[in-house]
């Protein structure tokens, strides 16, 4: 892999589902200007949080809810 490429799981990407350190699932709705907008729940219908796009330490990508 080229050193300029970002590996899957190193940043939030739109459409992915992540599990927070407390075990809550969040869906990534969008990533703009290095800021990710996440919504609580699998369908993204819960409250909104915003985090830096690369602030994934302690978070885990949900294997059950992401395809590909």
C-alpha positions as CSV (number, residue, x, y, z in Angstrom):
1,X,0.0,0.0,0.0
2,X,1.2,3.5,-0.8
3,X,2.1,5.5,2.3
4,X,-0.3,8.3,1.2
5,X,-3.3,5.9,1.1
6,X,-5.4,5.5,4.2
7,X,-6.3,2.0,5.2
8,X,-9.9,1.0,5.8
9,X,-10.7,1.4,9.4
10,X,-8.3,4.3,10.0
11,X,-10.8,7.0,9.3
12,X,-14.6,7.4,9.3
13,X,-16.2,7.0,5.8
14,X,-19.7,7.8,4.9
15,X,-22.1,4.8,5.1
16,X,-20.0,2.9,7.6
17,X,-21.3,1.7,11.0
18,X,-18.9,2.1,14.0
19,X,-19.1,1.0,17.6
20,X,-18.1,3.6,20.2
21,X,-15.9,2.7,23.2
22,X,-19.1,2.5,25.3
23,X,-20.7,0.0,22.8
24,X,-23.1,2.3,21.1
25,X,-23.5,1.9,17.3
26,X,-23.2,5.0,15.1
27,X,-23.7,5.4,11.4
28,X,-21.4,7.8,9.5
29,X,-23.7,10.2,7.6
30,X,-21.0,12.3,5.9
31,X,-17.4,13.5,6.0
32,X,-16.7,17.1,5.0
33,X,-13.6,19.2,5.6
34,X,-12.0,16.4,7.8
35,X,-15.1,16.4,10.1
36,X,-17.3,13.3,10.3
37,X,-21.0,13.5,11.1
38,X,-22.3,10.4,12.9
39,X,-25.8,9.6,14.0
40,X,-26.7,7.1,16.7
41,X,-28.2,3.8,15.7
42,X,-27.9,1.5,12.7
43,X,-30.3,3.5,10.6
44,X,-28.8,6.9,11.6
45,X,-32.0,8.2,13.1
46,X,-30.6,9.1,16.6
47,X,-28.7,12.1,17.9
48,X,-25.9,13.7,15.9
49,X,-22.3,13.8,17.0
50,X,-19.3,15.3,15.0
51,X,-15.8,14.0,15.3
52,X,-12.5,14.6,13.4
53,X,-12.5,12.1,10.5
54,X,-9.4,10.3,11.8
55,X,-10.4,10.2,15.5
56,X,-11.1,6.4,15.6
57,X,-8.9,5.4,18.6
58,X,-11.0,3.2,20.8
59,X,-13.7,2.9,18.1
60,X,-14.3,-0.4,16.2
61,X,-15.8,-0.7,12.7
62,X,-18.9,-3.0,13.1
63,X,-18.3,-6.1,11.1
64,X,-21.9,-7.2,11.3
65,X,-23.3,-4.0,9.7
66,X,-20.7,-3.1,7.1
67,X,-20.5,-4.8,3.7
68,X,-17.5,-5.1,1.5
